Amino acid sequence: MFSRKYLLSCAAALALGAAGPAAAQTAEVIHWWTSGGESAAVKVFADQFAKAGGTWVDTAIAGGPNARTAAINRTIGGNPPTAMQFNTGKQFDELVENNLLADVDAVAAKQNWKGIIPPAILDAVMRNGHAYAVPINIHGQNWFFYSTAVFAKAGATEPKNWDDLFVQLDRVKAAGFIPLAFGDQKNWERNMFNTVLAGVGGAEGFTGMWGKRDQAFVKGPVFRKVAETYRRLKGYVDPASPGRNWNDSAALVIQGKAGMHIMGDWAKGEFTAAGQTAGKEYGCTVLSNGGGGYVMGGDVFAFPKPKNADVAKAQALLATTMMAPDTQIMFAQKKGSIPSRQDVDSSTLDICAQKAMKFVSDKSAQIPANELLSPPALTGAVEDIISAYWNDNSMTTDAFVAKVSSALASTL
């Protein structure tokens, strides 16, 4: 992404104080939460920080890659924000390696993160024994959300497994609705593929592909079924899906124009913002043909090394506030995720979140998201192949398998 020499030179400039000192307890936060549900969720952090005595300076940049790039460039250029958003995983590794991030060990120790955060999520923010980010939530990436009104009109029922899913999609299609609302962009093509991989390929298949780069699995019959099931889903999306935003896809279900939406539980924030209630206007489920589980990812905030004591104090206050029990619950209610802290009272969360809490409490059901298992370069390479397979009908399943296998082999 950027050379070590350049990073080290920027780190030196940062240590000398390339920009002026920040005001005490003021935190500029770079994030990519710009949809209705996301904006409501991030406001929880801003309000709670203000109650704690801080001043939140909001820098929202649409699109995760855009926000991350802006935050990284400012950090290596000597003008860092106070905090910046990443996904749970390996996206901030180079910043740690080049000594540009501050650890949050003191907050982690005081709040006993080791005792209250699932190991897979905690491990994702640890580097060389130090915590370098705040794991603010846990997102399930393989949810199915459906309109209860559309399903009732179509005579469809909540699908029990992947085979039953196609029965229900056919019913919705026959009733004249969009069966599957989809935002056809590369990252969402990958997310849909991963949902199939977890549900049809199982937890071992998911970690085997993304974690172990298992060539035997990718060349075997189970992975072939995953690929064929993934491509079969394309017959249920509408012609206007290419380029559509994920939240606009969720809106089609909310408005009763589509039956179902496959997305992470951040989509639930859109239903909440629209005044809908889980179990009433919409339903939610995670599908498996046996051996599947809950694909867990999330969001974290990392803190560039502070230039002075005022910035350090603001960072400590922000980290502490984000992980406070009441903040965790209020944020989850708006965002659609569940708290990363497992010691909070989750009784006020909706039925989808209750299902999520049950998944996360069962270690055998936990599947680390591919961002936790594979480096960004590999994720991007395989994402390109998945996208080509989805969009190019001339690509055979044999060719897809060969390309994925080759991409995985190149990283061994």
C-alpha positions as CSV (number, residue, x, y, z in Angstrom):
1,M,0.0,0.0,0.0
2,F,2.8,2.4,0.9
3,S,6.6,2.0,1.4
4,R,8.1,1.5,4.8
5,K,10.6,4.3,4.1
6,Y,7.8,6.7,3.4
7,L,5.8,5.6,6.5
8,L,8.9,6.1,8.7
9,S,9.5,9.5,7.4
10,C,5.9,10.5,8.0
11,A,6.1,9.0,11.5
12,A,9.1,11.2,12.2
13,A,7.2,14.3,11.0
14,L,4.3,13.2,13.2
15,A,6.6,12.9,16.3
16,L,7.8,16.4,15.7
17,G,4.2,17.8,15.6
18,A,3.6,18.6,12.0
19,A,0.2,20.2,12.8
20,G,-0.9,22.3,15.7
21,P,-2.0,20.9,19.0
22,A,-5.7,19.8,19.4
23,A,-8.0,21.2,22.0
24,A,-8.4,19.1,25.2
25,Q,-11.1,16.4,24.9
26,T,-11.8,17.2,21.2
27,A,-11.9,14.2,18.9
28,E,-12.1,14.3,15.2
29,V,-13.4,10.9,14.1
30,I,-13.2,9.6,10.5
31,H,-15.9,7.0,9.6
32,W,-18.0,5.9,6.7
33,W,-21.4,5.7,8.3
34,T,-23.6,7.8,6.1
35,S,-26.9,5.9,5.6
36,G,-29.9,6.7,7.7
37,G,-29.4,3.8,10.2
38,E,-25.7,4.3,10.3
39,S,-26.0,8.1,11.0
40,A,-28.4,7.4,13.9
41,A,-25.9,4.9,15.3
42,V,-22.8,7.1,15.1
43,K,-24.8,9.9,16.8
44,V,-25.0,7.6,19.9
45,F,-21.2,7.7,20.1
46,A,-21.1,11.5,19.6
47,D,-23.8,12.1,22.2
48,Q,-22.2,9.8,24.8
49,F,-18.8,11.4,24.2
50,A,-20.4,14.9,24.7
51,K,-22.0,13.7,28.0
52,A,-18.6,12.5,29.1
53,G,-17.1,16.0,28.5
54,G,-15.8,15.6,25.0
55,T,-16.4,17.4,21.7
56,W,-17.0,15.2,18.7
57,V,-15.9,16.5,15.3
58,D,-17.6,14.4,12.7
59,T,-15.8,13.5,9.5
60,A,-18.0,11.2,7.6
61,I,-16.7,9.9,4.2
62,A,-19.1,7.7,2.2
63,G,-17.7,4.3,1.4
64,G,-15.4,2.2,3.5
65,P,-12.4,2.2,1.1
66,N,-12.6,6.0,0.7
67,A,-12.8,6.6,4.4
68,R,-9.9,4.3,5.2
69,T,-7.7,5.7,2.4
70,A,-8.3,9.3,3.7
71,A,-7.6,8.3,7.3
72,I,-4.4,6.4,6.4
73,N,-3.1,9.2,4.1
74,R,-3.7,11.8,6.8
75,T,-2.0,9.6,9.4
76,I,1.1,8.9,7.3
77,G,1.1,12.6,6.2
78,G,1.4,14.0,9.7
79,N,-2.1,15.3,10.1
80,P,-4.0,12.4,11.7
81,P,-7.5,12.4,13.0
82,T,-8.1,11.5,16.6
83,A,-9.7,8.2,15.7
84,M,-10.5,6.3,12.5
85,Q,-12.8,3.5,11.6
86,F,-11.7,0.1,10.2
87,N,-13.4,-3.3,9.9
88,T,-12.4,-6.0,12.3
89,G,-9.4,-7.7,10.8
90,K,-6.1,-6.9,9.1
91,Q,-6.8,-3.5,7.6
92,F,-4.6,-1.5,10.0
93,D,-1.6,-4.0,10.2
94,E,0.8,-1.7,8.3
95,L,0.1,1.2,10.5
96,V,0.9,-1.0,13.5
97,E,4.1,-2.3,11.9
98,N,5.3,1.2,11.2
99,N,4.6,2.5,14.7
100,L,1.9,4.9,13.7
101,L,-0.9,3.7,16.1
102,A,-1.3,4.1,19.8
103,D,-2.3,1.1,21.8
104,V,-5.3,1.1,24.0
105,D,-4.0,-1.4,26.6
106,A,-4.9,0.7,29.6
107,V,-8.6,0.8,28.6
108,A,-8.6,-2.9,27.7
109,A,-7.1,-3.8,31.1
110,K,-9.5,-1.5,33.1
111,Q,-12.6,-2.9,31.3
112,N,-11.3,-6.5,31.4
113,W,-11.7,-7.1,27.6
114,K,-10.1,-10.5,27.9
115,G,-13.0,-11.6,30.1
116,I,-15.9,-10.0,28.3
117,I,-15.1,-10.0,24.5
118,P,-15.2,-13.2,22.3
119,P,-11.7,-14.4,21.6
120,A,-12.0,-14.2,17.8
121,I,-13.0,-10.5,18.1
122,L,-10.4,-9.6,20.7
123,D,-7.7,-11.4,18.8
124,A,-8.5,-9.3,15.7
125,V,-7.4,-6.1,17.5
126,M,-4.4,-7.6,19.2
127,R,-0.9,-7.3,17.7
128,N,2.2,-8.5,19.5
129,G,0.3,-8.7,22.8
130,H,-1.1,-5.1,22.6
131,A,-4.6,-3.9,21.7
132,Y,-4.4,-1.4,18.9
133,A,-8.1,-0.8,18.3
134,V,-11.4,-0.6,20.1
135,P,-13.8,-3.5,19.0
136,I,-17.0,-1.6,19.2
137,N,-19.5,-4.2,18.0
138,I,-20.1,-7.6,16.4
139,H,-21.8,-7.9,13.1
140,G,-23.2,-11.0,11.7
141,Q,-22.6,-11.0,7.9
142,N,-24.8,-13.8,6.7
143,W,-28.3,-12.7,7.6
144,F,-31.5,-13.1,5.6
145,F,-34.1,-10.3,6.1
146,Y,-37.6,-10.7,4.6
147,S,-40.8,-8.7,4.4
148,T,-43.5,-10.4,6.3
149,A,-46.2,-8.6,4.2
150,V,-44.6,-9.8,0.9
151,F,-44.2,-13.3,2.2
152,A,-47.8,-13.4,3.4
153,K,-49.1,-12.2,-0.1
154,A,-46.8,-14.8,-1.8
155,G,-47.7,-17.7,0.5
156,A,-44.0,-17.9,1.4
157,T,-42.6,-18.9,4.8
158,E,-39.3,-18.3,6.5
159,P,-36.9,-20.7,4.8
160,K,-35.5,-23.5,6.9
161,N,-32.4,-24.2,4.9
162,W,-30.8,-23.4,1.6
163,D,-32.9,-25.9,-0.4
164,D,-36.0,-24.5,1.1
165,L,-34.8,-20.9,0.3
166,F,-35.3,-21.5,-3.4
167,V,-38.8,-22.8,-2.8
168,Q,-39.7,-19.6,-1.0
169,L,-38.0,-17.4,-3.6
170,D,-40.0,-19.1,-6.4
171,R,-43.2,-18.3,-4.5
172,V,-42.2,-14.6,-4.2
173,K,-41.3,-14.4,-7.8
174,A,-44.6,-16.0,-8.9
175,A,-46.5,-13.4,-6.9
176,G,-44.9,-10.6,-8.9
177,F,-42.4,-9.2,-6.4
178,I,-38.6,-8.9,-6.6
179,P,-37.5,-12.2,-4.9
180,L,-34.1,-11.0,-3.8
181,A,-33.1,-7.4,-3.4
182,F,-29.5,-7.0,-4.2
183,G,-26.9,-4.2,-4.4
184,D,-24.7,-5.6,-7.1
185,Q,-21.3,-4.2,-6.2
186,K,-18.1,-6.3,-5.8
187,N,-18.0,-6.3,-2.0
188,W,-21.6,-7.3,-1.8
189,E,-21.1,-10.1,-4.4
190,R,-18.4,-11.4,-2.1
191,N,-20.6,-11.0,1.0
192,M,-23.3,-13.0,-0.7
193,F,-20.8,-15.7,-1.8
194,N,-19.5,-15.9,1.8
195,T,-23.1,-16.4,3.0
196,V,-23.5,-19.3,0.6
197,L,-20.0,-20.6,1.6
198,A,-20.9,-20.6,5.3
199,G,-24.4,-22.1,4.8
200,V,-23.6,-24.7,2.2
201,G,-19.9,-25.2,2.7
202,G,-20.1,-25.1,6.5
203,A,-17.8,-23.6,9.1
204,E,-14.9,-25.9,8.1
205,G,-15.3,-25.0,4.5
206,F,-15.4,-21.3,5.2
207,T,-12.2,-21.3,7.4
208,G,-10.7,-23.9,5.1
209,M,-10.9,-21.6,2.1
210,W,-10.2,-18.2,3.6
211,G,-8.0,-19.3,6.5
212,K,-6.1,-22.4,5.5
213,R,-6.3,-21.8,1.7
214,D,-7.3,-25.5,1.4
215,Q,-6.8,-26.6,-2.2
216,A,-8.5,-29.9,-1.7
217,F,-11.6,-28.3,-0.4
218,V,-11.8,-25.7,-3.2
219,K,-11.4,-28.5,-5.8
220,G,-13.9,-30.8,-4.1
221,P,-17.6,-31.4,-4.6
222,V,-18.8,-29.2,-1.6
223,F,-17.1,-26.1,-3.0
224,R,-18.6,-26.8,-6.4
225,K,-22.1,-26.9,-4.8
226,V,-21.3,-23.6,-3.1
227,A,-20.4,-22.1,-6.5
228,E,-23.4,-23.4,-8.3
229,T,-25.8,-22.3,-5.5
230,Y,-24.2,-18.8,-5.6
231,R,-24.8,-18.5,-9.3
232,R,-28.3,-19.8,-9.0
233,L,-29.2,-16.8,-6.8
234,K,-28.7,-14.5,-9.8
235,G,-31.9,-15.7,-11.3
236,Y,-33.8,-14.0,-8.4
237,V,-32.4,-10.5,-8.5
238,D,-33.9,-7.7,-10.6
239,P,-32.3,-6.1,-13.7
240,A,-31.7,-2.8,-11.9
241,S,-29.5,-4.4,-9.2
242,P,-26.0,-3.5,-10.8
243,G,-24.5,-0.6,-8.9
244,R,-27.3,-0.3,-6.4
245,N,-26.3,0.6,-2.8
246,W,-26.9,-1.9,-0.1
247,N,-29.2,0.4,1.8
248,D,-31.3,0.9,-1.3
249,S,-31.7,-2.8,-1.5
250,A,-32.8,-3.0,2.1
251,A,-35.3,-0.2,1.2
252,L,-37.0,-2.4,-1.4
253,V,-37.8,-4.9,1.3
254,I,-38.9,-2.2,3.7
255,Q,-41.2,-0.7,1.1
256,G,-42.8,-4.1,0.3
257,K,-41.3,-4.2,-3.2
258,A,-39.0,-7.2,-2.6
259,G,-39.3,-10.3,-0.6
260,M,-35.8,-10.8,0.8
261,H,-32.4,-9.2,1.3
262,I,-29.1,-11.1,2.1
263,M,-26.9,-8.7,4.1
264,G,-25.0,-8.2,7.3
265,D,-27.1,-7.1,10.3
266,W,-26.1,-3.5,9.7
267,A,-29.1,-3.6,7.3
268,K,-31.3,-3.9,10.4
269,G,-30.4,-0.3,11.2
270,E,-32.3,0.7,8.1
271,F,-35.4,-1.2,9.2
272,T,-35.2,0.5,12.6
273,A,-34.8,3.9,11.1
274,A,-37.9,3.3,9.0
275,G,-39.9,2.5,12.1
276,Q,-40.1,-1.2,11.5
277,T,-39.9,-3.9,14.2
278,A,-38.2,-7.3,13.9
279,G,-40.7,-10.0,14.1
280,K,-43.5,-7.8,13.0
281,E,-42.9,-6.0,9.6
282,Y,-39.8,-8.0,8.9
283,G,-38.2,-11.3,9.8
284,C,-34.6,-12.5,10.1
285,T,-32.8,-15.8,9.9
286,V,-29.4,-17.4,9.2
287,L,-29.5,-20.4,6.9
288,S,-27.5,-23.6,7.0
289,N,-27.6,-27.0,5.3
290,G,-25.9,-28.4,8.4
291,G,-22.5,-27.5,9.9
292,G,-22.9,-23.8,9.2
293,G,-22.7,-20.9,11.6
294,Y,-22.5,-17.2,12.3
295,V,-20.0,-15.2,10.2
296,M,-18.7,-12.7,12.7
297,G,-17.0,-9.4,11.8
298,G,-17.5,-5.9,13.0
299,D,-16.1,-2.4,13.3
300,V,-13.2,-1.0,15.2
301,F,-11.7,2.4,15.9
302,A,-8.0,2.9,15.9
303,F,-6.1,5.8,17.3
304,P,-3.0,7.4,15.6
305,K,-0.2,8.1,18.0
306,P,-1.1,11.4,19.8
307,K,1.0,14.5,19.3
308,N,0.4,15.8,22.8
309,A,-1.3,15.0,26.1
310,D,-4.6,16.7,25.1
311,V,-5.0,14.3,22.2
312,A,-4.1,11.3,24.3
313,K,-6.7,12.3,26.9
314,A,-9.4,12.7,24.2
315,Q,-8.5,9.3,22.7
316,A,-8.7,7.6,26.2
317,L,-12.0,9.2,26.9
318,L,-13.4,8.2,23.5
319,A,-12.2,4.6,23.8
320,T,-13.7,4.3,27.3
321,T,-17.0,5.9,26.2
322,M,-17.4,3.7,23.2
323,M,-17.0,0.5,25.3
324,A,-19.1,1.6,28.2
325,P,-22.0,-0.8,28.8
326,D,-24.8,1.7,28.2
327,T,-23.2,3.0,25.1
328,Q,-22.8,-0.5,23.8
329,I,-26.5,-1.2,24.1
330,M,-27.7,2.1,22.7
331,F,-25.4,1.8,19.7
332,A,-26.4,-1.8,19.0
333,Q,-30.1,-0.8,19.1
334,K,-29.5,1.7,16.3
335,K,-26.8,0.0,14.3
336,G,-28.3,-3.5,14.1
337,S,-25.1,-5.2,15.5
338,I,-24.7,-6.7,18.9
339,P,-22.3,-5.4,21.6
340,S,-18.8,-6.7,21.6
341,R,-19.1,-6.8,25.4
342,Q,-20.8,-10.0,26.3
343,D,-21.4,-8.9,30.0
344,V,-24.1,-6.4,29.2
345,D,-27.9,-6.7,29.7
346,S,-29.1,-7.5,26.2
347,S,-32.8,-7.9,27.1
348,T,-33.8,-4.6,25.4
349,L,-32.4,-5.7,22.0
350,D,-34.7,-7.1,19.3
351,I,-35.4,-10.7,18.4
352,C,-32.7,-10.7,15.7
353,A,-30.1,-9.5,18.1
354,Q,-31.2,-12.1,20.6
355,K,-30.6,-14.8,18.0
356,A,-27.2,-13.2,17.3
357,M,-26.3,-13.2,21.0
358,K,-27.1,-16.9,21.1
359,F,-24.9,-17.6,18.2
360,V,-22.0,-15.7,19.7
361,S,-22.4,-17.5,23.0
362,D,-21.7,-20.8,21.2
363,K,-18.1,-21.1,20.2
364,S,-18.9,-23.9,17.8
365,A,-21.3,-21.6,15.9
366,Q,-18.7,-18.8,15.5
367,I,-17.1,-18.3,12.1
368,P,-14.5,-15.5,11.8
369,A,-15.3,-13.2,8.8
370,N,-12.9,-13.6,5.9
371,E,-11.4,-10.2,6.8
372,L,-10.1,-11.8,10.0
373,L,-8.7,-14.8,8.2
374,S,-7.1,-13.4,5.0
375,P,-5.0,-10.3,4.1
376,P,-6.6,-7.5,2.1
377,A,-4.6,-8.4,-1.1
378,L,-6.0,-12.0,-1.1
379,T,-9.5,-10.8,-0.3
380,G,-9.4,-8.4,-3.2
381,A,-8.0,-11.0,-5.6
382,V,-10.7,-13.5,-4.8
383,E,-13.4,-10.8,-4.7
384,D,-12.5,-10.0,-8.4
385,I,-12.9,-13.7,-9.3
386,I,-16.2,-13.9,-7.5
387,S,-17.5,-10.8,-9.3
388,A,-16.4,-12.1,-12.7
389,Y,-18.2,-15.4,-12.0
390,W,-21.4,-13.6,-11.0
391,N,-21.4,-11.2,-13.9
392,D,-19.9,-13.3,-16.8
393,N,-22.3,-16.2,-17.7
394,S,-19.6,-17.6,-20.0
395,M,-17.3,-18.4,-17.1
396,T,-17.8,-22.1,-16.2
397,T,-17.8,-23.4,-12.7
398,D,-14.6,-25.3,-13.6
399,A,-12.9,-22.1,-14.6
400,F,-14.1,-20.4,-11.4
401,V,-12.8,-23.2,-9.2
402,A,-9.4,-23.1,-11.0
403,K,-9.1,-19.3,-10.6
404,V,-10.0,-19.4,-6.9
405,S,-7.6,-22.3,-6.4
406,S,-4.8,-20.4,-8.2
407,A,-5.4,-17.2,-6.1
408,L,-5.3,-19.1,-2.9
409,A,-2.2,-21.0,-3.9
410,S,-0.3,-17.8,-4.7
411,T,-0.5,-16.7,-1.0
412,L,0.7,-20.0,0.5
